[in-house]
Amino acid sequence: CSPVSCFIFMLHLLILLVSLSFCSGKLSLLEPADLLKILDFHSLPEGVSKTTGLCSHRRSTQGPDVAYRVSKDAQLSAPTKQLYPGDAFPEDFSIMATVKPNKGSQSFLLSVYNEQGIQQLGMEVGRSPVFLYEDHSGRPSPEDYPLFRGVNLADGKWHRVAISVHKQSITLILDCKKKTTQKLLRSPKPVIDTKGIIVFGTRILDEEVFEGDIQQLMIVADHRAAYDYCEHYSPDCEVPSPDQPQNQDPNTGNVSKSSSQIRSTGHVPRTTAHPVQHPVLHPVPCAEGCVTQYRFVSEPGLLPGPHLVQFWVQYCVWYHVRCPS
């Protein structure tokens, strides 16, 4: 080729390589938001204990997969901002879990509320589970929430559940095989508020709570991740475990098990140099109409988490009641 043609070709090739490198770098940043870590499962708060996970023996490991057994006494929550600090909640995403609810149970595994106390996301586990989604404009309406008929996640067995949310549809991939797609009639540019909190194992007004075992619970800002859940995140037992959240026993050697940590349900970012203590949540009676209300009591010298205090106050105001001080 002529010098000019060769130069143009090499320039285009260089641009392509740089673009591919940039895209690869972008994809590598899509690390899962590990909800079990955010919710402080590894410190074994009240109602949480360790148990054997999906695989009692996994190839090339020293022991079984590690999971957590959750009882009705567990009360776990965290500010939503810990999922994506500084970033908006992704428009398209995957929610993935390795879970074994108690047989015959029906509860929400995960609930995400905005700062007005309105539930925006909810992942139910049980028979014919519903996926609750409500964006900033109130769409879809409750009668249009996706319902996965014929699916039973509470049969007393381990299940790998992957949910892909993409544009106007939602797909449930169960145990790496069964795929069911439903419409998700949300807004063209939906927004999920990150100023509220995540609640594990229930909804605020529900009596039903999650009881069972859980090994993984994560959100990835990519709707395609759900389709690769059993390959990249939670593979079969004869396959070596990938380096992903909560496949084996996490290193908890530097975790302080003080009373404030064990009993806490609030969560703030921790550093290895300065372990963080948490305020303690105590349920107290509230005025009629406010079904669930919490008062925050700090350990000596600590202040209650303002994000959670603000949330619960607004929650009661939303129900038009005056809560006790």
N, C-alpha and C positions, 0 to 999 in steps of 0.2 A: 504494500500500500504506500501511498505518498506520505511524506512526513506530516502534512496537515491532517490527512485522514487518520493516520496512526495516532496522532496527538488527540484528536477528537474522540477516537475509540477508547484510548487509555483514560481520558478524562471522564467519559461516561462510566467506564468500569470502576474507576475510583469512587465516583459518586454513589454507584450502586453498592459497593462494598461498605462505604461509610454508612449508608442508609440501613443496610442489613445489620451492621454492627450496632447502630442506634436502636433499631427495633428489638434486637436480641437483648440489649441492655434494658429496654423498657419492660420486656416480658419478664426478665429475671427479677425486676423490682416487685412483681406481683406476688409477694409472699403472703401466705394465708394469715389472716387475723385469728390467732388462737384464743378462742373464747374461754377455754378451760384455764389458760394461764391468766387471762385478764380477770377472770372471776376468782382467781386465787385458790383453785382446787388443790394445788400441790401442798398447801399448808394445812390441808385437812380440817376445814372449818366444821362447825357443828353440823351433824347430819351427813357428813361425807367421810368415807373410809376407802382404803385401797382394796382392790380385788383383781382377779385374773380377767384379762380382756378377751378379745376375739380368739386369739390363738394361745392355747396352753403351752405350746412349744413352737417356736419359729426358727426356721433355718438360719444358721450362722449367728445366733444370739445366745446369751447366757441364761435366758429364762423366758417366761411367758410375756405376752403383751400385758401392759399394766393399764387397768381401768379404775374407775371410781364408782363405788356403790353409794347411791343417793337415797336418803330416807326422807320422810315427810317433814322432818325437823330442819332440813336445810333451807336457808334463806340467803340467796345469792343475787347480788346486783352490782352493777358498775356503770359509770357514765359512758354513754355511747361514743363520746369523743375518743375513748381509748382504742376503738377499733381502727380509726383512721385519723390520727392526730394531725390537725392542720389541713386535712383534705375533706372534701364532701363525701357523703356515702355514695358508693358507685351506683350508677343507673342500671347497669347490667352486672350480674354477680352470680356466684355460686354459694350455696350453703351446704355443707357436707358434715355428716355425723356417722360415727360407728357407735351403735346404741342398742341396749337390750332393756326395753321397758318391762315392768312386771306384767305378767299375763293378764289380759282383760282390762288393763288400765286405759285411761283416756285423759290426756293432759297436753298442755303446751310445753314443748321443750325449751322454747326461746320466745321471748316477747321484747319488742323494742318500742318504747314510748317517746313521744316528743315532750317538750317542756310544758305543754298544757295538759298532759296526762292522757293524750289520745294514743291508742295503740296503732302503730304504723306497720309493724311486721309481726307475724306470729307463725311459728312452725309447730304444728300439732303432731303428736305421735299417738297412735291407737288404731282403731278400725275406721276405715274411710276417712283419713285425716284431711283437714282443711288447711290451706295456706292462706293466712290473713295478710293482706297488703292494702294499705291506704296511703296514697301520696298526699302532697300538700293541698291538692284540690278536692280531696275526699273520694278519689277514684281508686279502684272500683267500689261500687256500693256493696254492702254486706251480702246481698243476694247473689252477687256475681263473684264472690270469692271462689277460687279454684277448689274443687272437692275431688279427691282421688278415690273414687268408689272401687271396691274390690281389693283394696290394699289393706293389709293388717300388719301394723308395726308392733303390736302388743300381743304376740303369740308366744312369748317366753323365750324367743330365740334372738341371737345376735343378728343385726341388720346393718348393712352399709347403705346409707341413704344419701343421695346426692340430688340437689335441686338446682336447676339452671333457670335463671330469670333473664330473659332476653326479649327486648322490645315488648310486643303485645302477647307474649306466650311464656308459659312456665312448664318445664319438663321435670318429672320425677324419675330418677334412675334408681331402681331398687336392686340391691345385691348384684350390681354389675350387669344385669340382664334386662329386667323388665323396664321398659320406658313408656311413660304415659305423659302426654302433652295436653295442657288445657290452655284456654284463652286467659289472658290477664289484661283486663280492659282498663289500663291505667292511662294517665295523661301522656302526650307525646314527649314531654320533657319532665318526667316525674322527679320530685325532690323528697328525700327522706331527711327529716330534721335530726341533727346529731347533738342537740342541746339537752336531750332527755337522758333516759337511762335504759339499760338492758336488764331484764329480769329473767333469771333462769328457772325453768321448771314449772311455771304457772303464769296465769294472768292475774292482774291485781284484784279483780272481783270474783275470781274462781275459787271454789272450794277444792277442786281437783288439783293435785300437785304431782309432779313427776316423781315416781319411785322406780328405781331400777339401776342398771349399770350403764356407764358411758365411757368410751375410750377416746373419742375425738369429737370436737365440735369447732368448726372453723368457717370463716367467710373469706372468699377470694374475689377480688375485684375483676373477675373475668368469667363470663357465663360458660366458657368452654371447659373450665376446670372440672366441672361436675362430671363431664363425660370421661375424664381420665382419673376419676377418684380411686378406682380400684387398681390402677396401674402406678400412679405416682404418689398416692397418699396412704392408702389402706389396702395393700395387696393381699393375695391369698397366703395361707400359713407356710406353704412350701417355698415362698419367695422371700428373700432377705428383706428386712424392713428398710424402707427409705428413711432418709434423715428428715422426717416430718414431725410435727407436733404430736406428742403423747403416743408414740408407738411403743416405746419402752419406758422404763422408770426414769423420770427426769432427775437431774442432779439437784438434790435439795439440800446439799451439805451446807450451803450458806444461808438457808432460810431460817429465820428466827421463828420459833413456835411460842411466842409470848401469848398471854391470855387475850390481848387485844387483837392479835392476828387470828387466833383460832375462832373467836366469836364474831369477827367482823363480817359485814356484808357490803360495806362501802369499799372502794378500791381507788388508790391513787398510784401514779407511776412509782416504781421502786428502783433504787440504784443499789449496786453491790456495795458501794462505799458507805452509804448511809441508809440502813434498813428503815423502812417506813412503818410507822404504827398507824392504826386506823381508828376512827371513831366507832362506837358500838351502837347498834340499833336495838332498841327495846320497843316492842309493840305495846301500845297503850290504847285504852278505849277512846273513841272519838264520838262526836255528836252524831245524832241520827242522820243517816244518809251518807256519811263518810265511812265506808265499810272497812277500809284498810288505812290506818294512819300510824306513823312511827314518830317517836320522839328520839332525838339524837343526844346521846350522853357520851362525852369525851373522857378518855383517860386523863389523868392529871396533866395539865400543861398542854393539852391538845384541843383544837377546835373542831367542831363537827364539819363534815364536808359540805360546803355551801351549795354545790350542785344538787345534792340529794335533798338537803333541807328545802331548797327552793322548789324542787320537784314536788315533794309531798305537800307543801303548803299550797302550791298551785293546784294540785290534784284535788284537795278538799275544797278549795274555792270554786273549782270547776263544778263540783257537786252542790254548790250554793249552801255551804254549811260553815259554821265557825268551829274550828278545831281547838281543843284545849291547848293551853300554852305549856 
